[in-house]
């Protein structure tokens, strides 16, 4: 039914409504295509897949190489890239304009090429790197496993937080000793097996450079080094400096 709203003018509408006879339908109109839809149910999934394949992928073409204004849709243009010197200069300029602290951290995202021939993906891993310029005064606490008194003395002289042998296992399992990293000499490794599940990725190993004979080198790496982790199979997100 169509009821005119007050104030609307439809010429001749009243006569047409009065002349039209009232018809009441006893049943809704039949749908001749209902049976056909049921029979086509088996192949409906295939037809949907074919339709999606036929549809051309909508691609957003960039308008031009560089925007001409300071307000624009980013996906219309290629993302700008700068060399290191210009990028650092821009960060310093932004810091002056925003009145932020000059010693704020500089972060970096590194995208690795992790393509392999056999495996489809690489397991996530973490490691440490010793940067040429330190940007923080903080140092990590490192525990050195050794039963040699001379090696223990060298470890203490080079800044080890805790030095000891198998007597430390009980304290570590009971969380009485908590440090950032653990390093060890090869001779004591067979006695540290009870700590494998407890320390997990911090368990001393040659793969992470936390197992060896050069105690001063290992201590420098883990006390002053930067720990990074590979996320999403190939991305490293970490800080590398201060502005």
FIVEX-276874 format. One line per field, with one value per residue (C-alpha): residue in three letters; x, y, z. Coordinates in nm, 2 decimals. Layout:
N
aa = c(ala ...)
x = c(X ...)
y = c(Y ...)
z = c(Z ...)
% end
This chain:
243
aa = c(unk unk unk unk unk unk unk unk unk unk unk unk unk unk unk unk unk unk unk unk unk unk unk unk unk unk unk unk unk unk unk unk unk unk unk unk unk unk unk unk unk unk unk unk unk unk unk unk unk unk unk unk unk unk unk unk unk unk unk unk unk unk unk unk unk unk unk unk unk unk unk unk unk unk unk unk unk unk unk unk unk unk unk unk unk unk unk unk unk unk unk unk unk unk unk unk unk unk unk unk unk unk unk unk unk unk unk unk unk unk unk unk unk unk unk unk unk unk unk unk unk unk unk unk unk unk unk unk unk unk unk unk unk unk unk unk unk unk unk unk unk unk unk unk unk unk unk unk unk unk unk unk unk unk unk unk unk unk unk unk unk unk unk unk unk unk unk unk unk unk unk unk unk unk unk unk unk unk unk unk unk unk unk unk unk unk unk unk unk unk unk unk unk unk unk unk unk unk unk unk unk unk unk unk unk unk unk unk unk unk unk unk unk unk unk unk unk unk unk unk unk unk unk unk unk unk unk unk unk unk unk unk unk unk unk unk unk unk unk unk unk unk unk)
x = c(0.00 0.12 0.01 0.10 0.28 0.12 0.23 0.32 0.13 0.06 -0.18 -0.46 -0.33 -0.66 -0.86 -0.61 -0.62 -1.00 -1.04 -0.80 -0.98 -0.84 -0.67 -0.57 -0.33 -0.39 -0.03 0.30 0.39 0.57 0.94 1.02 1.39 1.39 1.43 1.70 1.89 1.88 2.01 2.30 2.40 2.67 2.85 2.79 3.14 3.30 3.10 3.19 3.56 3.53 3.36 3.63 3.90 3.72 3.70 4.00 4.20 4.15 4.49 4.55 4.78 4.99 4.88 5.23 5.58 5.57 5.28 5.25 5.09 5.15 4.81 4.76 4.65 4.97 4.86 4.84 5.22 5.53 5.67 5.97 6.31 6.62 6.98 7.11 7.26 6.94 6.71 6.91 6.90 6.52 6.50 6.70 6.48 6.16 6.31 6.37 6.02 5.84 6.05 6.12 6.41 6.74 6.85 6.55 6.62 6.64 6.46 6.52 6.33 6.55 6.39 6.60 6.61 6.52 6.44 6.55 6.56 6.40 6.23 5.94 6.00 6.28 6.22 6.23 6.56 6.74 7.11 7.34 7.55 7.82 7.76 8.06 7.90 7.72 7.41 7.33 7.52 7.33 7.51 7.35 7.41 7.61 7.67 7.98 7.99 8.34 8.51 8.86 8.98 9.19 8.90 8.68 8.92 8.93 8.55 8.53 8.80 8.59 8.27 8.08 7.79 7.80 8.08 8.05 8.01 7.75 7.66 7.47 7.23 7.00 6.98 6.90 6.62 6.47 6.49 6.73 6.97 6.84 7.06 7.02 7.26 7.46 7.79 8.01 8.33 8.31 8.44 8.14 7.87 7.79 7.71 7.46 7.21 6.95 6.93 6.84 6.46 6.50 6.72 6.58 6.72 6.96 7.13 7.50 7.57 7.82 7.54 7.47 7.84 7.78 8.00 8.38 8.72 8.75 8.57 8.65 8.51 8.19 8.15 8.19 7.94 7.67 7.73 7.75 7.59 7.24 7.00 6.77 6.50 6.36 5.99 5.74 6.00 6.22 6.18 6.42 6.27 6.52 6.69 7.04 7.12 7.01 6.92)
y = c(0.00 0.35 0.62 0.97 1.18 1.50 1.79 1.58 1.63 1.34 1.45 1.19 0.96 0.96 0.85 0.57 0.44 0.45 0.28 0.00 -0.31 -0.47 -0.80 -1.04 -1.31 -1.64 -1.77 -1.62 -1.65 -1.96 -1.96 -2.18 -2.15 -2.31 -2.66 -2.57 -2.40 -2.73 -2.94 -2.70 -2.72 -2.99 -2.78 -2.45 -2.45 -2.51 -2.24 -1.99 -2.07 -2.03 -1.69 -1.57 -1.68 -1.50 -1.17 -0.96 -0.85 -0.48 -0.31 0.04 0.21 0.50 0.84 0.98 0.92 1.19 1.38 1.75 1.83 1.74 1.57 1.27 0.90 0.70 0.39 0.60 0.67 0.46 0.47 0.71 0.57 0.77 0.69 0.67 1.02 1.19 0.97 1.05 1.42 1.40 1.23 1.51 1.77 1.61 1.59 1.97 2.04 1.81 1.93 1.57 1.45 1.45 1.12 0.92 0.58 0.52 0.20 -0.01 -0.28 -0.52 -0.75 -1.06 -1.28 -1.62 -1.81 -2.17 -2.45 -2.73 -2.58 -2.34 -2.13 -2.06 -2.12 -1.80 -1.74 -1.49 -1.38 -1.11 -0.86 -0.62 -0.28 -0.05 0.24 0.17 0.39 0.28 0.26 -0.04 -0.38 -0.72 -0.97 -1.27 -1.60 -1.80 -2.18 -2.31 -2.53 -2.40 -2.15 -1.96 -1.93 -1.82 -1.54 -1.42 -1.42 -1.20 -0.96 -0.92 -0.83 -1.16 -1.12 -1.49 -1.75 -2.11 -2.48 -2.75 -2.60 -2.32 -2.57 -2.60 -2.22 -2.16 -2.43 -2.27 -1.92 -1.80 -1.69 -1.49 -1.33 -1.21 -1.46 -1.78 -1.87 -2.18 -2.35 -2.69 -2.90 -2.84 -2.89 -3.26 -3.16 -2.88 -3.11 -3.06 -2.69 -2.75 -2.73 -2.44 -2.21 -2.31 -2.07 -1.92 -2.26 -2.22 -2.33 -2.27 -2.16 -1.86 -1.80 -1.86 -2.17 -2.16 -2.10 -1.72 -1.60 -1.23 -1.23 -1.40 -1.17 -0.86 -0.99 -1.07 -0.78 -0.51 -0.66 -0.61 -0.90 -0.92 -1.16 -1.26 -1.21 -1.32 -1.55 -1.27 -0.93 -0.79 -0.49 -0.34 -0.02 0.07 0.42 0.75 1.06)
z = c(0.00 -0.08 0.16 0.06 0.32 0.43 0.22 -0.09 -0.41 -0.66 -0.93 -0.98 -0.71 -0.51 -0.82 -0.90 -0.55 -0.53 -0.87 -0.80 -0.66 -0.34 -0.42 -0.15 -0.25 -0.07 -0.13 -0.23 -0.60 -0.69 -0.75 -1.05 -0.99 -0.64 -0.77 -1.01 -0.72 -0.52 -0.80 -0.86 -0.50 -0.57 -0.82 -0.65 -0.49 -0.82 -0.99 -0.72 -0.76 -1.13 -1.09 -0.86 -1.11 -1.39 -1.19 -1.27 -0.97 -0.90 -0.91 -0.79 -1.03 -0.89 -1.01 -1.04 -0.90 -0.63 -0.47 -0.53 -0.20 0.17 0.20 -0.02 -0.03 0.04 -0.16 -0.48 -0.47 -0.43 -0.08 -0.07 0.03 0.14 0.20 0.55 0.58 0.46 0.67 0.99 0.90 0.86 1.20 1.36 1.19 1.31 1.66 1.66 1.52 1.77 2.07 2.16 2.36 2.16 2.31 2.19 2.02 1.65 1.54 1.23 1.04 0.86 0.60 0.54 0.23 0.38 0.06 0.08 -0.17 0.04 0.34 0.29 0.60 0.85 1.22 1.43 1.60 1.82 1.83 1.97 1.78 1.91 1.75 1.67 1.87 2.20 2.26 2.61 2.94 3.05 3.06 3.09 3.37 3.25 3.43 3.35 3.40 3.48 3.73 3.65 3.91 3.65 3.41 3.70 3.79 3.43 3.42 3.74 3.60 3.28 3.46 3.50 3.74 3.87 3.83 3.93 3.85 3.91 4.25 4.07 3.90 4.21 4.26 3.89 3.90 4.21 4.05 4.32 4.05 3.76 3.50 3.14 2.97 3.04 2.89 2.96 2.87 2.69 2.98 3.20 2.94 3.02 3.38 3.27 3.10 3.38 3.28 2.92 2.96 3.21 3.01 2.67 2.41 2.67 2.72 2.62 2.26 1.99 1.76 1.98 2.06 2.42 2.44 2.40 2.56 2.50 2.81 2.77 2.42 2.52 2.82 2.60 2.35 2.60 2.84 2.58 2.27 2.13 2.13 1.82 1.72 1.38 1.36 1.10 0.95 0.81 0.99 1.25 1.45 1.69 1.80 1.69 1.81 1.96 1.75)
% end
